[in-house]
Amino acid sequence: MTMRNSFIYTILGAALLLGTSCEKEIDLNLNGNDNKLVIEAVLTDTKGDCVVKLSRTKDFAADNSFAGVSGAKVQIYHNGDTTLLTETSTGVYVAPELSGTSGNTYGLLVTLGNEQYTATSYMPSKVPMDSLSIVEEDLFGDITKVANVSFKDPAGETNYYRFQQFIRGTKVKRYYVRNDDLTNGNDINTRLYILGEDDDDHEYDINSGDEITVEMLNIDAAVYKYFFSLSSSATGESESATPANPVSNISGNAIGYFSAQTVERKTIKVP
């Protein structure tokens, strides 16, 4: 990627923060190894999606390999019903038969040695994805194919959304989040701009014949705040020279999030 294009993508990324926050994904590596626990916990309305990943922070200069934490007791609970997750690989805990229901609040309890970490998350109503399409845009002289998600935002309520994009089976390392502060009750088109390279210098260009999958997630306010704060830090809005910790909804000396979310997936082949 040329220096000119890199600058263009940086400017475009800043502009997109006015609507959808779409920023380069960063790993939770901090200056100075605090050895904090990192919790990434997801419960959806679909069986097979429940997973909790436990890892440790590493020095900012270290590699980005997953430093999984084994031997924890991980539980998700609701109204007196508790599910114990099974560790299937180092640091990865799952409950294949567990799913959630919109309108319920779920709890997470992680016990590791003498330490306990807790969080709660509300699963909002599902807003259906009307369509997934590919549009072409002229971005500073380059014709670029971009995934576009269309949906109807419900009037009279506050909604928070997150999107995940997969190109040719590979997850795009970007954060796409938005709320409906300025679009409540409107028909919405959200374009999932890619904005250049990832940390491995991979360019996620979209070409004819590619298979594109998008997940549309309905999340609660705390999870939205987590991902928005993470993406804001990635743009350099933090005064720190390195990315600041995002705003976590997990109690205890840990970093991360617990999200009870709805999910809808659509896949298309690029014309």
C-alpha positions in Angstrom: 0.0 0.0 0.0 1.4 3.4 -0.9 1.9 6.2 1.6 -0.7 8.3 -0.3 -3.3 5.5 0.0 -2.5 5.0 3.7 -3.1 8.7 4.4 -6.4 8.6 2.5 -7.7 5.6 4.4 -6.7 7.3 7.7 -8.8 10.4 6.8 -11.7 8.2 5.6 -11.6 6.2 8.9 -11.9 9.4 11.0 -14.8 10.6 8.9 -16.7 7.3 9.4 -16.6 7.8 13.1 -19.5 10.3 12.7 -21.7 7.3 11.8 -20.4 3.8 12.0 -17.3 3.3 14.0 -15.1 1.3 11.7 -11.5 1.1 12.8 -8.5 -1.2 12.6 -8.8 -4.0 15.1 -6.2 -3.8 17.9 -5.1 -6.5 20.3 -5.2 -5.8 24.0 -1.4 -5.5 24.4 -0.3 -2.9 26.9 2.9 -1.1 27.6 4.4 -2.9 30.6 3.2 -6.5 31.2 0.5 -6.1 33.8 -0.5 -9.7 33.3 -4.1 -8.9 33.4 -6.8 -11.4 32.6 -8.6 -10.8 29.2 -12.1 -12.1 29.0 -14.0 -12.2 25.7 -17.4 -13.8 26.4 -20.3 -14.1 23.9 -23.8 -15.6 24.3 -26.2 -15.4 21.4 -29.7 -16.5 20.5 -28.3 -19.3 18.5 -27.1 -22.7 19.8 -23.4 -23.3 19.1 -22.3 -19.7 19.4 -21.6 -19.5 23.1 -17.9 -19.1 23.8 -15.7 -17.5 26.4 -12.0 -16.9 25.7 -9.5 -16.3 28.5 -6.1 -15.0 27.9 -3.4 -12.7 29.4 -2.2 -9.3 28.4 1.3 -9.2 27.0 4.0 -6.5 26.6 3.1 -4.0 23.9 6.1 -5.2 21.8 5.3 -8.9 22.1 3.7 -10.9 19.3 -0.1 -11.2 19.0 -0.4 -14.9 19.6 -3.3 -16.0 21.8 -2.0 -16.6 25.4 -4.8 -18.8 26.5 -5.5 -19.3 30.2 -6.5 -22.9 31.3 -8.1 -24.3 34.4 -10.8 -21.7 35.0 -14.3 -22.4 36.1 -16.6 -20.5 33.7 -20.4 -20.2 34.3 -23.3 -18.4 32.6 -26.5 -18.0 34.6 -30.0 -16.6 34.4 -32.9 -16.8 36.9 -31.3 -19.5 39.0 -30.3 -21.7 36.0 -26.5 -22.1 35.7 -24.5 -23.6 32.8 -20.9 -24.7 33.3 -18.8 -24.2 30.2 -16.3 -26.9 29.0 -12.7 -26.0 28.1 -12.1 -27.5 24.6 -8.7 -26.0 24.0 -6.3 -23.8 26.1 -8.3 -20.8 27.2 -11.4 -21.6 25.1 -14.6 -22.5 27.0 -17.9 -23.4 25.3 -21.5 -24.4 25.9 -22.7 -25.8 22.6 -26.3 -26.3 23.7 -26.7 -22.9 25.4 -28.6 -20.0 23.8 -30.2 -16.9 25.1 -33.6 -15.1 24.6 -34.2 -11.4 23.9 -35.4 -9.5 26.9 -33.3 -11.4 29.4 -30.3 -10.4 31.4 -27.5 -13.0 31.7 -24.7 -13.2 34.2 -21.1 -14.4 33.7 -18.9 -15.8 36.5 -15.3 -16.7 36.0 -13.3 -18.2 38.8 -9.6 -18.5 38.4 -7.7 -19.6 41.5 -8.7 -17.3 44.3 -10.0 -14.6 42.0 -13.6 -14.1 40.7 -14.7 -12.0 37.8 -18.4 -11.1 37.1 -20.4 -9.4 34.4 -24.0 -9.0 33.3 -25.4 -8.3 29.8 -28.9 -7.7 28.5 -29.9 -9.4 25.2 -31.9 -6.9 23.2 -34.6 -7.5 20.6 -33.4 -8.7 17.2 -33.5 -6.2 14.4 -33.6 -8.2 11.2 -31.2 -7.6 8.4 -33.2 -6.8 5.3 -30.5 -7.4 2.8 -26.7 -7.7 2.2 -25.4 -6.3 -1.1 -22.2 -5.1 -2.8 -21.9 -1.5 -3.9 -19.2 0.1 -5.9 -17.8 3.5 -4.7 -15.2 5.8 -6.2 -12.8 6.3 -3.3 -10.3 8.9 -4.3 -10.1 7.7 -7.8 -10.2 4.0 -7.0 -13.4 2.0 -7.8 -13.9 -0.1 -4.6 -16.4 -2.9 -3.9 -18.0 -2.4 -0.4 -20.4 -4.6 1.6 -23.7 -2.8 2.4 -26.1 -3.9 5.1 -29.7 -2.6 4.9 -32.2 -2.7 7.7 -35.1 -0.9 9.4 -34.3 0.7 12.7 -37.3 0.4 15.1 -38.8 3.7 16.2 -39.2 4.7 19.8 -36.4 2.6 21.2 -32.6 2.9 21.4 -30.6 0.3 19.5 -27.0 -0.6 19.3 -25.4 -2.6 16.5 -22.2 -4.4 15.8 -21.2 -6.0 12.4 -18.6 -8.6 11.6 -17.4 -9.2 8.0 -15.8 -12.3 6.5 -14.2 -12.2 3.1 -13.3 -15.5 1.4 -13.8 -17.1 4.8 -11.4 -14.8 6.7 -12.7 -12.5 9.3 -11.9 -8.8 8.6 -10.0 -7.4 11.6 -12.1 -4.2 12.0 -14.6 -3.0 14.5 -18.0 -1.9 13.0 -20.4 -0.4 15.6 -23.2 2.1 15.5 -26.2 3.4 17.4 -29.4 5.0 16.3 -29.0 8.4 18.0 -29.5 10.2 14.7 -31.3 7.5 12.8 -34.0 6.3 15.1 -36.9 4.7 13.1 -35.1 5.2 9.8 -34.2 2.8 7.0 -30.5 2.4 7.4 -27.7 1.4 5.0 -24.4 0.6 6.7 -21.4 0.2 4.5 -18.5 -1.9 5.9 -15.4 -0.1 4.6 -12.2 -2.1 4.9 -9.7 0.8 5.1 -6.5 -0.8 3.9 -4.3 -3.4 5.6 -4.4 -5.3 8.9 -1.5 -5.9 11.3 -0.3 -8.7 9.1 -0.2 -6.5 6.0 -3.2 -8.3 4.5 -5.4 -6.3 2.2 -9.0 -7.4 2.4 -9.9 -6.4 -1.2 -13.3 -7.6 -2.5 -13.3 -9.1 -6.0 -15.9 -10.6 -8.3 -16.6 -14.2 -7.4 -15.7 -13.7 -3.7 -18.0 -15.0 -1.0 -18.9 -12.4 1.6 -20.5 -13.2 5.0 -21.8 -10.5 7.4 -23.0 -11.0 10.9 -25.4 -8.3 12.2 -25.4 -8.2 16.1 -27.8 -6.5 18.4 -25.8 -5.5 21.5 -26.5 -3.6 24.7 -25.3 -0.2 25.7 -22.3 -1.4 27.7 -21.0 -3.6 25.0 -21.4 -0.8 22.4 -19.4 1.5 24.8 -16.7 -1.1 25.0 -16.2 -1.5 21.3 -16.6 2.3 20.6 -14.0 3.1 23.2 -11.7 0.5 21.7 -12.1 1.9 18.2 -11.7 5.5 19.5 -8.4 4.6 21.2 -7.2 3.0 17.9 -7.7 6.3 16.1 -5.4 8.1 18.5 -8.1 10.1 20.3 -6.6 8.9 23.6 -3.8 11.1 25.0 -1.8 8.0 25.6 1.0 7.0 23.2 -0.4 3.5 23.1 -4.0 2.3 23.0 -5.9 2.8 26.2 -7.9 0.0 27.8 -11.5 0.0 26.5 -14.4 0.5 28.9 -15.1 -3.0 30.2 -18.4 -4.3 31.7 -16.5 -6.9 33.7 -15.9 -6.4 37.4 -12.5 -7.2 38.9 -9.0 -6.6 37.7 -9.7 -7.9 34.1 -10.0 -6.5 30.6 -12.7 -7.5 28.1 -16.4 -7.8 27.7 -19.4 -10.1 28.1 -22.1 -9.7 25.4 -25.5 -11.3 25.3 -26.4 -10.6 21.7 -28.7 -11.6 18.9 -27.0 -12.6 15.6 -28.1 -12.8 12.0 -25.8 -14.0 9.2 -26.1 -13.5 5.5 -23.8 -14.7 2.7 -23.6 -13.5 -0.9 -21.3 -14.1 -3.9 -19.9 -10.9 -5.3 -21.1 -10.3 -8.9 
